């Protein structure tokens, strides 16, 4: 892509409509509202998301008159990249500005031909899971659909820097996981349109099995999700019983395990018949030394999930300043995995990636303002002096 295509968009004005976060239906409605045919939506979506341009003048199959009109009334504007880092293992992290001094982070994890992008849905997080650094800074605001899909747009076109513009460009990002900063189901009305663009053949054209939403367990919104979109589901489980999960994932006090797993089964039930019963929910389980990693915990987990089609993803804990936990030993993780595998579960151990640039799971701290002063109170509770959690910029 040439420098013109990658240059920053003009400063937004109140009168300009940002087309970046519009679904195909919304884009069709926009063009009809300005007296144009619906098919213009398909053309423009392809230029934005598949080819990666942010300049209407480059859209050569759109009439010159319409291009000039779009330049006056619309824009294609993603988040502002203020910093990016590349890990020694190939992981990439972008720090993006999304408004007045609000920052989010986006992480790309390569694995052979597979390129998985971890996308944020909120600035900070309100749920305050005890093992996650993002939760220690509190919650600032939801991201818009444009700010969510903009992370995919920026990461995807970063692979084409310096190349000439061409129409039949192969998508670089193969998988998206809504596992970055924030709880996606608490920003439902912006997350779902963004995921619809990920699935749209005129945008990113991803398989529904390659777009994953990860939730801590907001049961009413999980039921609503099944009514509106079919994507892969991951649940931040992290404990085999309510008492321990209340401590690690406080939202469990509102939506305990029995309710959460019932909602998971309802979600699967909506789509199971079309896939012959092979579908499972990924249960994410961070491994905390001496907290949730014993053989007794593993056996309890086997019993807990016996009625819920599941596969397990064990996540070695990634330390952050003042964290009250340590990572489980490799031996303990392998022993935990064996108990689950012997019980018939698919159980993988997540490779720790990008921790030299604070890009690993639980380290997406960004530069959000802690309006709740949660981090300060939490650090004081640990009996440690206040320290600013390292950010990337």
C-alpha positions in Angstrom: 0.0 0.0 0.0 1.3 3.4 -0.8 1.8 6.2 1.7 -1.3 8.0 0.5 -3.5 5.1 1.6 -1.9 4.9 5.0 -1.8 8.6 5.7 -4.0 9.8 8.6 -7.5 10.9 7.8 -8.4 14.5 8.0 -9.5 15.8 11.3 -13.1 14.8 11.9 -15.8 17.5 11.9 -19.2 17.2 13.6 -20.9 17.1 10.2 -18.9 14.1 8.8 -20.2 10.6 9.2 -17.6 7.9 10.1 -18.2 4.9 7.8 -15.7 2.7 9.4 -18.0 1.0 12.0 -21.1 0.7 9.8 -22.4 -2.8 9.0 -23.5 -3.5 5.5 -27.2 -2.8 6.4 -26.2 0.5 8.1 -24.1 1.4 5.1 -27.0 0.6 2.7 -29.3 2.9 4.7 -26.7 5.6 4.6 -26.4 5.5 0.8 -30.2 5.4 0.4 -30.4 8.4 2.7 -28.2 10.4 0.3 -30.1 9.3 -2.8 -27.7 6.5 -3.9 -28.3 2.9 -4.7 -27.8 0.2 -2.0 -25.0 -1.5 -4.0 -22.7 1.4 -3.2 -22.4 0.0 0.3 -20.8 -3.2 -0.9 -18.3 -1.3 -3.0 -17.3 1.1 -0.2 -17.1 -1.7 2.5 -14.7 -3.6 0.3 -12.5 -0.5 -0.2 -12.4 0.2 3.5 -12.0 -3.3 5.0 -10.5 -5.5 2.3 -8.3 -3.0 0.5 -7.7 -0.8 3.5 -8.1 2.7 2.2 -9.2 5.8 4.1 -9.3 8.1 1.1 -12.5 8.2 -1.0 -10.4 9.5 -4.0 -8.8 6.1 -4.3 -12.1 4.3 -4.8 -11.8 4.0 -8.5 -15.0 2.0 -9.2 -17.1 4.8 -7.5 -18.1 7.8 -9.7 -16.0 10.9 -9.3 -19.0 12.9 -8.3 -19.9 10.5 -5.5 -16.3 10.4 -4.3 -16.2 14.1 -4.0 -19.5 14.2 -2.2 -18.4 11.5 0.3 -15.3 13.5 1.0 -17.5 16.4 2.1 -20.0 14.5 4.2 -18.2 11.3 5.4 -14.9 10.0 6.6 -13.1 6.8 7.3 -11.5 7.2 10.7 -10.0 4.6 13.0 -8.3 4.9 16.4 -5.0 6.9 16.4 -2.0 4.7 16.9 0.3 6.4 19.4 2.7 3.6 19.9 3.5 0.1 18.7 5.9 -2.6 19.9 7.0 -5.9 18.4 8.0 -8.8 20.7 11.0 -11.0 20.2 8.5 -13.9 19.6 6.7 -12.0 16.8 3.8 -10.7 18.8 2.7 -7.2 18.0 1.0 -4.6 20.2 -0.6 -1.3 19.3 -1.5 1.4 21.8 -4.4 3.3 20.3 -5.9 6.6 21.4 -9.7 6.6 21.4 -10.8 10.1 22.5 -9.5 12.5 25.2 -6.5 10.8 26.6 -8.2 7.3 26.6 -6.0 4.4 25.4 -6.6 0.8 24.6 -4.3 -1.9 23.5 -4.6 -4.5 20.7 -2.4 -7.5 20.4 -1.5 -9.7 17.4 -0.3 -13.2 18.1 1.3 -15.1 15.2 1.4 -18.9 15.0 2.6 -20.1 11.6 0.0 -19.0 9.0 -2.4 -18.2 11.8 -2.6 -14.6 13.0 -4.9 -14.0 15.9 -5.8 -10.5 16.9 -6.9 -9.8 20.5 -9.3 -6.9 20.4 -10.4 -4.6 23.2 -14.1 -3.6 23.7 -13.8 -1.0 26.5 -11.4 1.5 28.0 -10.5 -0.3 31.2 -12.9 -2.8 32.8 -15.5 -2.7 35.5 -15.4 -6.3 36.6 -12.1 -6.2 38.6 -11.1 -9.8 38.3 -8.4 -10.2 40.9 -5.7 -11.7 38.6 -6.1 -9.2 35.8 -4.1 -5.9 35.6 -6.7 -4.3 33.3 -9.3 -4.4 36.0 -7.1 -2.6 38.5 -7.4 0.7 36.6 -11.2 0.8 36.7 -13.6 1.6 33.8 -13.7 4.7 31.7 -16.1 4.1 28.7 -17.3 1.7 26.0 -15.6 1.7 22.6 -17.7 2.5 19.6 -18.2 0.0 16.8 -15.7 2.0 14.7 -13.1 1.9 17.5 -13.6 -1.9 17.8 -13.4 -2.8 14.1 -10.8 -0.1 13.7 -8.4 -2.3 15.7 -8.8 -5.1 13.1 -8.6 -2.5 10.2 -5.3 -1.1 11.5 -3.7 -4.5 12.3 -4.8 -6.0 8.9 -3.5 -3.1 6.8 -0.2 -2.9 8.7 0.9 -6.0 6.8 0.5 -4.1 3.5 2.6 -1.0 4.3 4.6 0.0 1.3 2.6 -2.1 -1.2 0.7 -0.7 -4.1 -3.1 -0.7 -3.7 -4.8 -3.7 -5.3 -8.3 -5.0 -5.1 -7.9 -8.8 -4.6 -5.8 -8.5 -1.5 -5.7 -11.6 0.8 -6.7 -10.9 4.4 -3.8 -11.0 6.8 -5.7 -11.5 10.1 -7.1 -15.0 10.3 -8.7 -15.0 13.7 -10.2 -12.4 16.1 -10.8 -12.9 19.8 -12.7 -10.4 21.8 -10.4 -10.9 24.8 -8.7 -7.6 25.1 -9.5 -4.8 27.6 -13.1 -4.9 28.8 -16.1 -7.2 29.1 -17.6 -7.5 25.5 -21.1 -8.3 26.7 -21.2 -5.1 28.7 -20.7 -3.2 25.4 -23.2 -5.4 23.4 -24.6 -2.8 21.0 -21.1 -1.9 19.7 -19.5 -5.3 19.8 -22.1 -7.2 17.8 -22.0 -4.8 14.8 -18.2 -5.0 14.8 -18.3 -8.8 14.8 -20.9 -8.7 12.0 -18.3 -6.8 9.9 -15.7 -9.4 10.8 -18.0 -12.1 9.4 -19.3 -10.1 6.3 -18.0 -11.4 3.0 -17.6 -7.9 1.7 -15.5 -6.9 4.8 -13.2 -9.5 6.4 -15.1 -12.6 5.5 -14.1 -14.6 8.5 -15.6 -17.9 9.5 -17.9 -17.8 12.5 -15.6 -20.3 14.1 -12.7 -17.9 13.7 -14.4 -15.0 15.6 -14.5 -15.7 19.4 -16.2 -13.6 22.1 -14.8 -14.1 25.6 -17.0 -13.3 28.5 -16.8 -13.5 32.3 -20.4 -14.5 32.4 -23.0 -11.8 31.9 -25.9 -14.3 31.7 -28.7 -12.1 30.3 -26.5 -10.7 27.6 -25.2 -14.2 26.8 -28.8 -15.2 26.0 -29.2 -12.1 23.9 -26.0 -12.9 22.0 -27.4 -16.2 20.9 -30.4 -14.4 19.4 -28.4 -12.0 17.3 -25.1 -13.6 16.1 -23.4 -17.0 15.9 -19.7 -16.8 16.9 -17.4 -19.0 19.0 -17.8 -18.6 22.7 -15.1 -18.6 25.4 -15.9 -18.3 29.1 -13.4 -16.9 31.7 -14.1 -19.7 34.2 -10.9 -19.8 36.4 -12.4 -21.8 39.3 -14.4 -25.0 39.8 -16.7 -23.8 42.5 -18.6 -20.6 43.5 -16.6 -19.8 46.6 -13.3 -19.5 44.8 -14.8 -17.9 41.7 -16.5 -15.3 43.8 -13.0 -14.3 44.9 -11.3 -14.5 41.4 -14.2 -13.3 39.2 -16.5 -11.1 41.4 -19.3 -11.0 38.8 -19.9 -14.6 39.8 -21.7 -13.3 42.9 -24.4 -12.0 40.6 -24.3 -14.9 38.0 -23.1 -18.0 39.8 -21.8 -21.1 38.0 -25.0 -22.9 37.8 -26.7 -20.0 36.0 -23.7 -19.4 33.8 -23.3 -23.0 32.6 -27.0 -23.2 32.0 -26.7 -20.1 29.7 -23.7 -21.7 28.0 -25.8 -24.8 27.2 -28.6 -22.6 25.9 -26.2 -20.8 23.6 -24.9 -24.1 22.3 -28.4 -25.4 21.8 -29.2 -22.7 19.4 -26.6 -23.8 16.9 -25.7 -27.4 17.8 -28.0 -29.2 15.3 -26.3 -27.6 12.3 -22.9 -28.9 13.4 -23.9 -32.4 14.4 -23.3 -31.9 18.2 -19.5 -31.4 17.8 -19.5 -27.8 19.1 -18.0 -26.9 22.5 -17.4 -23.8 24.6 -13.8 -22.9 25.5 -13.4 -22.6 29.2 -10.4 -20.4 30.0 -8.7 -21.2 33.2 -5.8 -19.1 34.5 -3.3 -21.2 36.5 -2.5 -19.6 39.9 0.0 -21.3 42.1 -1.6 -22.8 45.2 -5.0 -21.1 44.5 -6.8 -23.1 41.8 -4.2 -25.5 40.4 -4.4 -28.6 42.6 -5.5 -32.1 41.5 -8.5 -31.7 43.7 -9.5 -28.6 41.8 -9.0 -30.4 38.5 -11.3 -33.3 39.6 -13.9 -30.8 40.8 -13.7 -29.1 37.4 -14.4 -32.4 35.7 -17.5 -32.8 37.7 -18.6 -29.2 37.2 -18.5 -29.4 33.4 -19.9 -32.9 32.9 -23.1 -31.6 31.4 -21.6 -28.7 29.4 -19.8 -29.6 26.1 -16.4 -27.9 26.8 -12.8 -27.8 26.0 -10.3 -26.3 28.4 -7.6 -23.7 27.8 -5.1 -23.5 30.7 -3.5 -20.1 30.9 -0.2 -19.7 32.8 -0.6 -16.6 34.9 1.2 -13.5 33.7 2.5 -11.4 36.7 2.0 -7.7 36.9 3.2 -5.2 39.6 1.7 -5.9 43.0 -0.1 -9.0 41.9 -0.9 -11.3 44.9 -0.5 -14.4 42.8 2.3 -16.5 41.2 2.3 -18.6 38.1 1.7 -22.3 38.6 4.7 -24.5 38.0 5.0 -26.4 34.7 4.7 -29.6 36.6 1.5 -28.6 38.3 0.0 -27.4 35.0 0.9 -30.6 33.3 -0.6 -32.7 36.1 -3.8 -30.6 36.0 -4.0 -31.1 32.3 -3.6 -34.9 32.5 -6.5 -35.2 34.9 -8.7 -33.3 32.5 -7.5 -35.2 29.5 -7.9 -38.6 31.2 -11.6 -37.5 31.8 -12.0 -37.0 28.1 -11.6 -33.3 27.7 -9.6 -31.5 25.0 -7.3 -29.5 27.2 -4.6 -27.2 25.8 -2.0 -25.1 27.6 -1.7 -21.6 26.2 1.7 -20.5 25.1 2.8 -17.3 26.9 3.4 -14.8 24.2 4.5 -11.2 24.2 5.1 -10.8 27.9 8.3 -8.8 27.2 6.0 -6.0 25.9 3.2 -6.6 28.4 1.0 -8.1 25.7 0.2 -11.4 27.3 -3.2 -12.2 28.8 -4.0 -10.1 31.8 -1.4 -7.5 30.9 -3.4 -5.2 28.6 -3.2 -2.2 30.9 -3.2 0.7 28.4 -3.1 4.2 29.6 -6.6 4.7 30.9 -7.4 7.1 33.6 -8.4 5.3 36.8 -11.5 7.4 37.7 -12.4 5.0 40.4 -8.9 5.0 42.0 -9.3 1.3 42.1 -5.6 0.6 41.3 -4.5 2.8 44.2 -6.8 1.2 46.7 -5.9 -2.3 45.5 -2.2 -1.6 45.7 -2.6 -0.2 49.2 -4.4 -3.4 50.2 -1.5 -5.4 49.1 0.7 -3.5 51.5 3.0 -2.2 48.8 3.9 1.4 47.9 2.0 2.9 45.0 3.6 2.2 41.7 2.4 3.1 38.2 1.7 0.0 36.1 4.0 0.1 33.1 2.4 1.1 29.8 3.7 0.9 26.4 4.1 4.5 25.3 
